[in-house]
């Protein structure tokens, strides 16, 4: 069955045009199902083979008053036949389900861009709620754009009148009508969404039928109507050969944890307390209990990390997932994990702060918290994922480092990575690096704090092992024996040993790779979710015929830093550090390497656009 | 004071050596103040552990912060001295990770009821199989003498020179309110009674909350003497015995009846309960904790004896058992998880060269 066959009202063939890439933003009220619509368009675009990147953007309120500006929820997708790495600076197409969605999003739309508006929603009441004196659909204010008015609500009601559903339920299907229209306009198949609906509404046949009908009606309407003269083809991207799926950062991260448990043979305990934007990791892991990952929704953030640490003491790898405010609460337990020298993985899906800040928006301002945010000398390795699919690799790596080096490990992601999606070439399970686990069993000469001479790692001696009974805790421990010690010289020795142990992890991580020119005019150093925007900006500058020699270093290990980083940063005339904070990595690099690096800093709860990075890059190069 | 004896089991499992008290004494010098009630509790624990038939390496003692939280260092088992108030959370992770371990929590009135109040109630409501020993000396000892959440109102301490304004917790009521399945109270110096309570707690399936009235000779000396003093204890304390009427007094001449306004004390020589038939009968196995709560709460009233013994002991599946059963059932239903299948779940597509 394909879309054509379902279309009895086909009037005439319309011509198709081929585009390289398109950016669409779906925007509507929080209750309009825009995140769902965007995810479906994303999944289908992935299946047809486009490269893509997404930016969901939704309010912290679950349902702000309907029709108001704070209640607007948006989902941007950039899909392409070329290699892309950002959700696009400015949408080509804005689908606006109500006046508020138009008002909030219009400023981002490209000049001359397409607006598809639900004409039925531009009522006097909703116009007033959005702060419009007159309807922008009628007053000529949208002259600089291509405005397409569609009576989405009326058309959906008429398509679904025979379903027997009440009007309110029918109105809730209008996002699928809009999705159907967009599928026709960009020649995407309806089947993946129809399959998804069948699964989702398997037990609610009426809703299945209604949504499927709305989807098909939207597609049919788009084909039949005079409003659309052509439709567009965005051919598959030339991705590396292999099997692909679409994946979000949080889903990838959850799978990375499961993979680490499977490959190491270690049971895992996730202790977590719900917090935006990290909760989906808890949801994902709790749905896969046929693996060996227990999920424990604790009474608070402290109990979440406490249970994880207790599990690690008992030989099950403890993991805790949270966001910045949660990390703040876990701080004391992190100190204990550091001094007890137990493996533990702490995932911080960063969001705008301080305090509650911008819960649903992205930011990278917890780097210094991860590096230093504990009392006294409490070094913790810090890793960061660069893209949604990289969350898989780095979650796996965080587990490996924690177990190999008997230490808590921070993994930083952020709201943009967590909810953003991209095509992911599935890794072969056999190619994942081994995670060797050695529980100490020999009572002969056993000391809980006797260190491996190379790595300075202490033995993992778990309860239940005969002859290894011992006590550890937060009090300073005597070197080797682990007995409580207040000896001054011993304290300094232990502080230095814990620091040195973490420093030596640098020998166990890959050397830093430079993308682009290995030396020259400008080095851009990034970390975390800015990877796509930096890479795209450099590509764009090259495409413009620039002969400047530019390198890109993207740090996935922030503590310890790769051993060759100091040498790399000195090979360029200038170093630029773009960050979604006030300059935290910049501060580290300047302090560590005594270089006059400059920052590009944005603290708006939104990722960088390519254009922003390109402009700064150009300015620094011309300076 | 006596409790119905139960069989604690013998430590003679297979070819394993029979354990003795000294096997549970660590090589660390005990550093509590001379005369501290903690010594008696340590002694009781080291006496009872070898009786339980559990190999030494399967014991874990977890603590938070405070005088009593030094406990793990002195018991030669696995031990973890953790963060102030958080021992129940850490112990929960240990028990989930390995349900075969016998996990004991040593905590105090400040550690458990003040900074760790949240964790204690949640560990109890989940019924994690932890044995929580709460040393109650009604004072902060390690920080040198501030009032605690069990200190009596208007108590003058270092931080309350004009008297504290806080009303105290009644720990047994708190534990019962949290849904604890085993709730008991004993006294540091009642060594037989304390050991028996520990044995009963060890035999209980699920979380056990044991309040131990403990003397701090430095900052709150004699805090429990109005009840526990040898001369008056029989008249001031009420030993709860399962299936038996609530009777106390040196001459066993007082009983507890339910009357107008709840429980109250009657003279068994008087007309109200001369034949003993109207007395309240203790039943720790009652599903409804209301009576236990009433007894515990009445104990805070002037003229009512302080109840000790087992207030509640009901059987309910422990959290870690439910967790592991659920995981096993899901594995049986869905089959063991396959990483390859997980990664390739949802829609996938092939890109050819």
Interface residues (C-beta under 8 A of the other chain):
Chain A: X43 X46 X47 X49 X192 X195 X236 X239 X240 X241 X242 X243 X244 X245 X246 X255 X258 X259 X262 X263 X267 X269 X271 X288 X289 X290 X291 X292 X294 X296 X298 X299 X300 X302 X303 X304 X306 X307 X308 X309 X310 X311 X312 X313 X314 X315 X316 X318 X332 X333 X336 X340 X425 X426 X427 X429 X462 X463 X464 X465 X466 X467 X468 X469 X470 X471 X472 X473 X474 X475 X483 X484
Chain B: X26 X28 X55 X56 X57 X58 X59 X60 X62 X63 X65 X72 X73 X76 X77 X78 X79 X80 X81 X82 X83 X84 X86 X88 X89 X90 X91 X92 X93 X94 X95 X96 X97 X98 X100 X101 X118 X119 X122 X323 X326 X327 X330 X331 X333 X334 X335 X336 X337 X339 X340 X342 X343 X344 X345 X346 X347 X348 X349 X350 X351 X352 X353
